[in-house]
Amino acid sequence: MNTTIDSSVVRLISARIGIQQIGQPILFTLGTIGCLLNICIFLRQPMRTNSCAIYFHTSSWANLFCLTWGLFIGMLGFFTNYYPIGYNSILCKTRYYLLTTCQLLSRACVVLACFDRFLLCSQNVQHRSFCQTKIALKLIVLIIFLCLCLSIYVLIVYDTISSTNNCTLNSTIGRIIDTTVLFVFNFGIPTLLMSLFSGLIIWRLKQNVKRFPQQRIHLRKRDIQLSAMLIGQVILYIVTALPFVCNFVYLSITQYDPPSMRTSYRNAAESLAIVATGAFGTYIFNAMSFYVYTLTAPSFRRELFALIIPRQRMNRINP
């Protein structure tokens, strides 16, 4: 019986180490390449004049910073066995402040992009006039300011713990504030708004096709592809965020369990869940946006090919 338990614990520990040694570097590499390609594509002339693309562009920068300040620093500590943020209070606060700000900004940009596409599908001219690049830029500046302000609490509630050399929440009140921000602003409101606007976009596009059958092709080329990119983002976000939230709730409920209830198997399972849903799972949304765009939108693929293959060569291939 003990042998069975021990072997199970070893497998759980091996799975956790495997995610940290193999999964995280692969995710970081794919994510960094994807974010940089996103930035290059959304800087191209056809994209710079599109309000929705401006939100995607800003989101790509936010995702890149999340991967750098979150995933990369975590990997660096694991592979070098040295966590500077656990010894330096300024680094500790800076890391979590920038990470929280960028995570909020990344989700806010997707919400704004959903709202932008929803208004663009409207038959009301005033509603469609909202979808302009100058308005998008103003909203981006506003949302960055709000995310910076909302994350200020991190500078107060996070600090280094000298006894464990760990950068974490320093009080019960801090944990409550951090949990509230996580549930309300990092998961609850973004999930609700993304789902709502995605559903409304699909409904409005169907209504437009029924009312104006002659515009069917035009609508699909201009609106449906961007809407598909957004809906893909929403699905990816919910699928990757939900396990983390569920595990966070579980840990919050069981954190005061007596030591007698914490077996070696349970500790190993909880450690695996923390890494799989937190240190790895939460960054999938930041890393995979490029691949979602590539799979869902032919227009995005065309811009990617135009970026990689020079125009002269494209003309030779397609005379």
Number of C-alpha atoms within 10 A of each C-alpha: 6 7 8 9 12 13 13 16 18 14 14 21 17 14 17 20 15 12 18 20 14 10 14 23 16 13 21 22 13 15 26 22 14 21 26 14 17 25 20 14 24 24 15 14 9 11 17 15 15 15 22 27 22 24 25 23 22 21 28 27 19 24 29 24 22 25 26 18 19 21 21 17 15 18 19 13 14 14 11 8 9 11 19 16 23 20 18 17 19 14 16 22 23 16 21 22 21 21 23 25 23 26 24 26 25 27 26 24 25 24 24 23 26 29 21 23 23 24 22 24 24 16 11 10 10 11 14 16 11 16 20 16 17 13 12 21 15 10 15 20 10 12 17 19 13 14 20 18 11 16 20 15 16 23 16 14 19 24 24 21 16 12 6 9 14 18 23 18 18 14 13 10 11 17 16 13 14 18 17 13 18 16 15 12 18 20 18 13 15 23 20 12 18 26 18 14 22 24 14 18 27 17 13 18 21 15 14 17 16 12 11 11 11 10 12 15 11 11 18 14 13 13 16 20 18 23 25 19 22 27 23 18 23 22 16 17 24 16 14 18 21 16 18 21 18 12 16 18 13 12 14 12 10 11 8 8 10 8 7 6 10 12 10 13 17 13 15 21 18 16 14 20 20 19 19 20 21 20 20 23 21 23 24 23 23 31 24 20 25 23 16 18 21 17 14 20 17 14 15 21 15 13 18 18 14 15 14 11 11 10 12 9 11 12 9 8 8 7 6
